[in-house]
Each structure stands twice: as C-alpha cells, then as structure tokens.
Amino acid sequence: MCVTLLFALATVLRSGMPGVREWLAANVMMVVALSLVLLRGTIPAALSVVAANALMSIAASAFYAGCARFVGRRPCWPALVAGVIATNACVVYWQYAANDIPMRVLAASAFASAICFAVAALLTRHAPPGQAAYPRWLMVGMAVIFGASQAARSVHAMTLADMSNPLTFTSPVSVLLIVVSAATMPMLTIAALVMVHDALLCRARDAAHRDFLTSALSRMGIEAAATTLLADAKGNGSPLSLLLLDLDRFKSINDVFGHAGGDTVLREFAALALGQLRRTDVLGRMGGEEFAILLPQTGEADAIRLAERLRAALAAHAVTTPDGRVCRCTVSIGVAESQPDETFAQVCIRGDRALYRAKHGGRNRVCADATEASSAGEPILD
C-alpha cells in the first residue's frame, strides 16, 4: 500500500502543494522500515529492530510536519526531534540492555499514538482557507481511530507475559493490532491525498474565478458571487447595490503609455478600489477597463457615497508606469440597487444605463439609475 501511494504522491508533488514533500518522504521511510521488519530473523537486529523503529518514528514525525505545512503552520521540530530521540533510546535500551519486546512495542506505539492525536488536534484547530470541511474531518477521524489503536497496542503489550519471545505476539488480538498499526501510514496518506485533491480543485476554481492581472474576480467569478448575494438579499430583505466602473479614455492611456502602462493602471486601480471597500464587498473585472463592485446590505444612497469616494481617490492618484512616466486617470461609475426577483443581468442593464449617462455627461462622475449625474471635473491624462 505504501509503495502504491508513493506513485500517487509523486503525481501531486509537482503541484507545489505544501506538505506533499513531507508525506512522500514519510512513505518512503515507512516502505524501507516495513521491509526491514519483514526481514527480521535473517538480518541483524540493529537493522530489523533499531533501524526499523527509528525510520518509523521519523516517518511519523515527517507525516505530522506535512500536515502542519498543509494548513500553513510551522512544524515544531524541536518537539518532534526530542520525541524521536526518546523513543529510539527506549528501543535501544530494551533491545540490548534488557531484552524486553513488550516495552519496545510500548515505546514505539506510544509515540505513534501521540503523533496521530497531534495530527487530529492540529487539523481540528486549523483549517486551510477556502476548502471543503469533509477532507479535513476525514483526516481527523482517521487520526483519532489509528491513535486509539496504537494506544491499545501499547496497553496490550504490557499484558503479555513472555518479555523476550516473539511468538507472544501471535495471538489474534496481537495480530489484529499489528495489522492496524501497519495500515496507519497508508490510510492516513489516503486521507492526505483527499485533502490535496480538494485543495487542487479549490485552486483550479479560484484560477477560473480570478483575473490574473488585477487579482479581482473574473466575470465568471463576479457572476457567481452575484447569484449568491442576490439570493441572500432576497432571503433577508436587505438591499444590494451594484457599481459598474469604466476607466475614462483608457485607449488613450494604452496609446500614450503602452500596454504595460495600461496594465499598471488596471492593477493600481483594482488595489485602490479594494482599499476603499469593506471585507464583504466584491470587486470583479468585467473585461477590458470595466469593473463591477457588489455592495451587500447597501442601498443606493450609500452606494453613491462610496462611488464618489472611489472616484475622487482615483482622480487624486498618480500612477507611475514602467517607463517612469506618471499617468493620471479618472473613472465613470454607474450605480444600480437591485430590485426584488431581479437577476444579475437585469441589474447590470440598469447599471450600464447609469454608466452610459455618466460617460456621456462628461466622464469622471457618478450616475445612479434614478438620479442625475454628479458634477466633477474632466478627466486628466498626463
């Protein structure tokens, strides 16, 4: 199982997902460790007992480190190293100073149990942002089950009478616990792969819904967000407003400053807009130089005030283009408050109508679907 999972982990290694490298290393060490255990009796005990247990404890630590990195936490390496050293010191002592097999099993299983419960606690407290909950809870559940089984193996080892006879472990209960112990790493790795798969799906979905140039939502993303927000507004009876924004005379900006300069203007405008918005507001790029902003729980009057702040902030902002020249630009904004049972397309039609009036009323101004244009100066292009 571990060998098979090595190939599965190798396929997602190049994704750059944090934690995969540690999980891969853990499974490599477990394959080697279990191979040494299977050769017990034909190779020296220094390899089949001491080295095998050392590799298993290091593999367990590496697996925990992978989980920590996956959720954006720094592994506590001093504690992990101390646990590995203490566990293997016990194994060496009870191999050579006192030939006590149950105590060796106790030391190794107790450490494995502690790692499993530590993984469960880690993933209970910390969740990767934007991902589904069920892969993480699958890992938590499996870690608890295998942690409990390792603890049960530790307790069972202490009930065995013959301290030095390996045949002591041939009872049905002992065999069952050994099998479950051997399955710990591959089964937890399967749960880890489920988490990676979900994370990659989230990454792909985010890439499809995100504009790579400005980091605003793409048109597909803003439409998906609008569907959700419109449903919420209808359900709780709260207002929802839309701003449609179009940078004035953007073709002239591209002509004068080049497309690199135009891209810089788009990026800085998006950053400026995000700085004016609340955490619940949504910014998206509809295409070209046109943007949309969704304002949940915001009526038309408040939306106009926010639009005016944004318009004034951009008019006062100087953009330094890649060639060192300074570009000043302005924005025209159309405002529309959603009506009951209105779709996003219908709200956009009214927002477009208001934006058209702002453009043809002199640019660098805000118009609402039911109000006159607010006065502002002509756009500036340096």
C-alpha positions as CSV (number, residue, x, y, z in Angstrom):
1,M,0.0,0.0,0.0
2,C,2.8,2.4,0.9
3,V,4.6,1.7,-2.4
4,T,1.4,2.3,-4.4
5,L,0.8,5.6,-2.5
6,L,4.3,6.7,-3.4
7,F,3.3,6.9,-7.0
8,A,0.1,8.8,-6.1
9,L,2.0,11.3,-4.0
10,A,4.6,11.7,-6.8
11,T,1.8,12.8,-9.2
12,V,0.9,15.7,-7.0
13,L,4.4,16.6,-5.9
14,R,4.9,19.0,-8.8
15,S,1.7,20.9,-7.8
16,G,3.8,22.6,-5.2
17,M,1.1,21.9,-2.6
18,P,2.7,22.3,0.9
19,G,3.1,19.1,2.9
20,V,3.2,16.7,-0.1
21,R,7.1,16.5,0.0
22,E,7.0,15.5,3.7
23,W,4.2,13.0,3.2
24,L,6.2,11.5,0.3
25,A,9.3,11.2,2.5
26,A,7.3,9.7,5.3
27,N,6.0,6.9,3.0
28,V,9.5,6.2,1.5
29,M,10.8,5.7,5.1
30,M,7.9,3.6,6.0
31,V,8.4,1.3,3.0
32,V,12.1,0.8,4.0
33,A,11.1,0.3,7.7
34,L,8.5,-2.3,6.9
35,S,10.9,-4.1,4.6
36,L,13.4,-4.3,7.4
37,V,10.7,-5.6,9.8
38,L,9.8,-8.4,7.3
39,L,13.4,-9.5,7.2
40,R,13.6,-9.9,11.0
41,G,15.5,-13.1,11.8
42,T,17.5,-13.0,8.6
43,I,19.3,-9.7,9.1
44,P,20.9,-8.2,12.3
45,A,18.6,-6.8,15.0
46,A,20.4,-3.5,14.6
47,L,18.6,-3.2,11.2
48,S,15.3,-5.1,11.7
49,V,14.6,-3.7,15.2
50,V,16.6,-0.5,15.9
51,A,16.8,1.0,12.4
52,A,13.3,-0.1,11.5
53,N,11.8,1.6,14.6
54,A,13.9,4.7,14.0
55,L,12.7,5.0,10.5
56,M,9.1,4.5,11.6
57,S,9.3,7.2,14.2
58,I,11.0,9.6,11.8
59,A,8.3,8.8,9.2
60,A,5.6,9.6,11.7
61,S,7.2,13.0,12.5
62,A,7.6,13.8,8.8
63,F,3.9,13.0,8.3
64,Y,2.9,15.4,11.1
65,A,5.2,18.0,9.6
66,G,3.4,17.6,6.3
67,C,0.1,18.2,7.9
68,A,1.3,21.3,9.7
69,R,2.7,22.7,6.4
70,F,-0.5,21.9,4.6
71,V,-2.5,24.1,7.0
72,G,0.1,26.9,6.9
73,R,1.7,26.1,10.3
74,R,5.3,25.7,11.1
75,P,6.2,22.2,12.4
76,C,7.5,22.1,16.0
77,W,10.7,20.4,15.0
78,P,12.4,20.5,18.5
79,A,9.5,18.6,20.0
80,L,9.4,16.1,17.1
81,V,13.2,15.5,17.3
82,A,13.0,15.1,21.0
83,G,10.2,12.5,20.7
84,V,12.2,10.6,18.0
85,I,15.3,10.5,20.2
86,A,13.5,9.5,23.3
87,T,11.5,6.7,21.5
88,N,14.6,5.2,19.9
89,A,16.7,5.5,23.1
90,C,14.0,3.3,24.7
91,V,14.1,0.9,21.8
92,V,17.9,0.6,22.0
93,Y,17.8,0.1,25.8
94,W,15.1,-2.6,25.7
95,Q,16.8,-4.3,22.8
96,Y,20.3,-4.6,24.3
97,A,20.3,-3.7,28.0
98,A,17.1,-5.6,28.7
99,N,15.6,-7.9,26.1
100,D,12.0,-6.8,26.6
101,I,9.8,-6.9,23.5
102,P,6.6,-5.5,25.1
103,M,8.5,-2.5,26.3
104,R,9.9,-1.8,22.8
105,V,6.3,-2.1,21.5
106,L,5.1,0.2,24.2
107,A,7.7,2.9,23.3
108,A,7.1,2.7,19.5
109,S,3.3,2.5,19.7
110,A,3.0,5.3,22.3
111,F,5.0,7.7,20.1
112,A,2.9,6.7,17.0
113,S,-0.3,7.2,19.0
114,A,0.9,10.7,20.2
115,I,1.6,11.7,16.6
116,C,-1.8,10.6,15.4
117,F,-3.6,12.5,18.2
118,A,-1.3,15.5,17.5
119,V,-2.4,15.4,13.8
120,A,-6.1,15.3,14.9
121,A,-5.6,18.2,17.2
122,L,-3.7,20.2,14.6
123,L,-6.4,19.8,11.9
124,T,-9.2,20.4,14.4
125,R,-7.7,23.8,15.3
126,H,-6.5,24.9,11.9
127,A,-8.3,24.7,8.5
128,P,-6.9,25.6,5.1
129,P,-8.9,28.7,3.9
130,G,-11.5,28.2,1.2
131,Q,-11.5,24.4,1.2
132,A,-14.3,22.0,2.0
133,A,-14.5,20.7,5.6
134,Y,-15.1,17.0,4.9
135,P,-11.5,16.1,3.7
136,R,-10.0,17.6,6.9
137,W,-12.5,15.9,9.1
138,L,-11.8,12.6,7.4
139,M,-8.2,13.0,8.3
140,V,-9.1,14.0,11.9
141,G,-11.4,10.9,12.3
142,M,-8.8,8.5,10.9
143,A,-6.0,10.0,13.0
144,V,-8.2,9.5,16.1
145,I,-9.0,5.9,15.2
146,F,-5.4,5.0,14.5
147,G,-4.2,6.9,17.5
148,A,-6.6,4.9,19.7
149,S,-5.4,1.6,18.0
150,Q,-1.8,2.5,18.7
151,A,-2.6,3.3,22.3
152,A,-4.5,0.0,22.6
153,R,-1.4,-1.8,21.2
154,S,0.7,-0.2,23.9
155,V,-1.7,-1.3,26.6
156,H,-2.0,-4.8,25.2
157,A,1.8,-5.1,25.0
158,M,2.0,-4.6,28.8
159,T,-0.3,-7.6,29.4
160,L,2.0,-10.0,27.6
161,A,3.8,-12.4,30.0
162,D,6.9,-13.5,28.0
163,M,9.1,-10.5,27.5
164,S,11.6,-11.9,25.0
165,N,9.6,-14.4,22.9
166,P,8.3,-13.0,19.6
167,L,5.7,-15.8,19.5
168,T,3.9,-13.9,22.2
169,F,2.6,-11.7,19.5
170,T,0.9,-14.5,17.5
171,S,-2.4,-14.2,19.4
172,P,-5.4,-13.0,17.3
173,V,-5.6,-9.7,19.3
174,S,-1.9,-9.1,18.8
175,V,-2.0,-9.9,15.1
176,L,-5.0,-7.6,14.6
177,L,-3.3,-4.7,16.4
178,I,-0.1,-5.3,14.3
179,V,-2.1,-5.2,11.1
180,V,-3.9,-2.0,12.1
181,S,-0.6,-0.5,13.1
182,A,0.9,-1.3,9.7
183,A,-2.1,0.3,8.0
184,T,-1.8,3.6,9.8
185,M,0.6,5.3,7.4
186,P,-1.1,4.3,4.2
187,M,-4.6,5.0,5.4
188,L,-3.6,8.5,6.7
189,T,-1.8,9.1,3.4
190,I,-5.0,8.3,1.6
191,A,-6.8,10.9,3.7
192,A,-4.0,13.4,3.0
193,L,-4.4,12.8,-0.8
194,V,-8.1,13.5,-0.4
195,M,-7.2,16.9,1.2
196,V,-4.7,17.6,-1.6
197,H,-7.3,16.7,-4.2
198,D,-9.8,19.1,-2.7
199,A,-7.1,21.9,-2.4
200,L,-6.2,21.5,-6.1
201,L,-9.9,21.7,-7.0
202,C,-10.1,24.9,-5.0
203,R,-7.0,26.3,-6.7
204,A,-8.5,25.5,-10.1
205,R,-11.8,27.0,-9.2
206,D,-10.1,30.1,-7.9
207,A,-8.0,30.4,-11.0
208,A,-11.1,30.3,-13.2
209,H,-12.9,32.9,-11.0
210,R,-9.9,35.2,-10.6
211,D,-8.5,37.8,-13.0
212,F,-4.7,37.1,-13.2
213,L,-3.8,40.7,-13.9
214,T,-5.7,42.6,-11.2
215,S,-6.5,39.8,-8.7
216,A,-10.1,40.9,-8.8
217,L,-12.7,38.3,-9.6
218,S,-13.2,37.4,-13.3
219,R,-16.5,37.9,-15.0
220,M,-17.4,34.3,-14.2
221,G,-16.4,34.9,-10.6
222,I,-18.4,38.1,-10.1
223,E,-21.5,36.5,-11.7
224,A,-21.2,33.5,-9.3
225,A,-20.8,35.9,-6.4
226,A,-23.8,38.0,-7.6
227,T,-26.0,35.0,-7.7
228,T,-25.3,34.1,-4.1
229,L,-25.6,37.7,-2.9
230,L,-28.8,38.3,-4.7
231,A,-30.3,35.2,-3.1
232,D,-29.1,36.4,0.3
233,A,-30.6,39.8,-0.2
234,K,-33.9,38.4,-1.2
235,G,-33.9,36.0,1.7
236,N,-33.2,38.5,4.4
237,G,-34.8,41.5,2.7
238,S,-31.6,43.6,2.7
239,P,-30.5,45.9,-0.1
240,L,-27.8,45.1,-2.6
241,S,-26.2,47.6,-4.9
242,L,-24.0,47.3,-8.0
243,L,-21.4,49.7,-9.2
244,L,-20.3,49.5,-12.8
245,L,-17.0,51.3,-13.3
246,D,-15.2,52.2,-16.6
247,L,-11.8,53.9,-16.7
248,D,-12.1,57.0,-18.8
249,R,-10.3,57.2,-22.2
250,F,-8.4,54.0,-21.5
251,K,-7.5,53.6,-25.2
252,S,-5.6,56.9,-25.0
253,I,-3.7,55.6,-21.9
254,N,-2.6,52.5,-23.9
255,D,-1.7,54.7,-26.9
256,V,0.4,57.1,-24.8
257,F,1.9,54.7,-22.1
258,G,1.8,51.4,-23.9
259,H,0.0,48.3,-22.9
260,A,2.5,47.8,-20.0
261,G,1.4,51.2,-18.7
262,G,-2.2,50.3,-19.2
263,D,-1.8,47.1,-17.2
264,T,-0.1,49.0,-14.4
265,V,-3.1,51.4,-14.3
266,L,-5.5,48.5,-14.1
267,R,-3.6,46.8,-11.3
268,E,-3.3,50.0,-9.3
269,F,-7.0,50.9,-9.8
270,A,-8.0,47.4,-8.5
271,A,-5.8,47.9,-5.5
272,L,-7.1,51.3,-4.9
273,A,-10.7,50.1,-5.1
274,L,-10.1,47.2,-2.7
275,G,-8.7,49.7,-0.2
276,Q,-12.0,51.6,-0.3
277,L,-14.2,48.6,0.1
278,R,-15.4,46.6,3.1
279,R,-14.4,42.9,3.6
280,T,-17.9,41.8,2.5
281,D,-17.8,43.8,-0.8
282,V,-16.9,42.1,-4.0
283,L,-14.7,43.5,-6.8
284,G,-14.7,42.0,-10.3
285,R,-13.3,42.8,-13.7
286,M,-16.0,42.5,-16.3
287,G,-13.5,42.8,-19.2
288,G,-11.0,45.4,-20.5
289,E,-11.1,48.5,-18.4
290,E,-14.6,47.8,-17.0
291,F,-15.1,46.7,-13.4
292,A,-18.0,45.8,-11.2
293,I,-18.5,46.1,-7.4
294,L,-21.2,44.3,-5.4
295,L,-22.2,46.0,-2.2
296,P,-24.3,43.8,0.0
297,Q,-26.6,45.4,2.6
298,T,-26.1,48.8,0.9
299,G,-28.8,51.0,-0.5
300,E,-28.4,53.3,-3.4
301,A,-27.6,56.4,-1.4
302,D,-24.7,54.7,0.5
303,A,-23.5,53.2,-2.8
304,I,-23.4,56.6,-4.4
305,R,-21.3,58.0,-1.5
306,L,-18.9,55.1,-1.8
307,A,-18.7,55.5,-5.5
308,E,-17.9,59.2,-5.1
309,R,-15.1,58.4,-2.6
310,L,-13.6,55.9,-5.1
311,R,-13.9,58.4,-8.0
312,A,-12.2,61.2,-6.0
313,A,-9.5,58.8,-4.8
314,L,-8.6,57.7,-8.3
315,A,-8.6,61.3,-9.7
316,A,-6.1,62.2,-7.0
317,H,-3.9,59.2,-7.6
318,A,-0.8,59.3,-9.7
319,V,0.3,56.0,-11.4
320,T,4.0,55.6,-12.2
321,T,4.2,53.5,-15.3
322,P,7.1,51.0,-16.0
323,D,8.9,53.6,-18.2
324,G,8.9,56.1,-15.3
325,R,6.2,58.4,-16.6
326,V,3.3,59.5,-14.5
327,C,-0.3,58.7,-15.6
328,R,-3.4,60.2,-14.1
329,C,-6.8,58.8,-15.0
330,T,-10.4,59.0,-13.9
331,V,-13.4,56.7,-13.7
332,S,-17.1,56.9,-14.6
333,I,-19.4,54.9,-12.4
334,G,-23.0,53.7,-12.8
335,V,-25.0,52.8,-9.7
336,A,-28.0,50.5,-9.5
337,E,-29.8,49.0,-6.5
338,S,-31.2,45.5,-7.1
339,Q,-35.0,45.1,-7.1
340,P,-36.8,42.0,-5.7
341,D,-36.6,39.0,-8.1
342,E,-34.1,40.8,-10.3
343,T,-31.3,38.8,-11.9
344,F,-27.7,40.0,-12.1
345,A,-28.1,40.5,-15.8
346,Q,-31.1,42.8,-15.2
347,V,-29.3,44.8,-12.5
348,C,-26.4,45.1,-14.9
349,I,-28.7,46.6,-17.6
350,R,-29.7,49.4,-15.3
351,G,-26.1,49.8,-14.1
352,D,-25.0,50.1,-17.7
353,R,-27.7,52.7,-18.4
354,A,-26.4,54.8,-15.5
355,L,-22.8,54.3,-16.6
356,Y,-23.7,55.4,-20.1
357,R,-25.2,58.6,-18.7
358,A,-22.0,59.2,-16.7
359,K,-19.9,58.8,-19.8
360,H,-21.9,61.0,-22.0
361,G,-22.4,63.5,-19.2
362,G,-18.7,64.4,-19.2
363,R,-17.0,61.4,-17.6
364,N,-15.3,61.4,-14.2
365,R,-18.6,61.3,-12.5
366,V,-21.1,59.1,-10.7
367,C,-24.7,58.4,-12.0
368,A,-27.3,56.3,-10.4
369,D,-30.1,54.6,-12.4
370,A,-32.6,57.1,-11.0
371,T,-30.5,60.2,-10.3
372,E,-28.8,63.0,-12.2
373,A,-25.1,62.9,-12.8
374,S,-22.9,64.4,-10.0
375,S,-20.6,67.1,-11.2
376,A,-16.9,66.6,-11.4
377,G,-14.0,67.8,-13.5
378,E,-12.9,66.5,-16.8
379,P,-10.5,63.5,-16.7
380,I,-6.8,64.2,-16.6
381,L,-4.2,62.4,-18.7
382,D,-0.6,63.4,-18.1
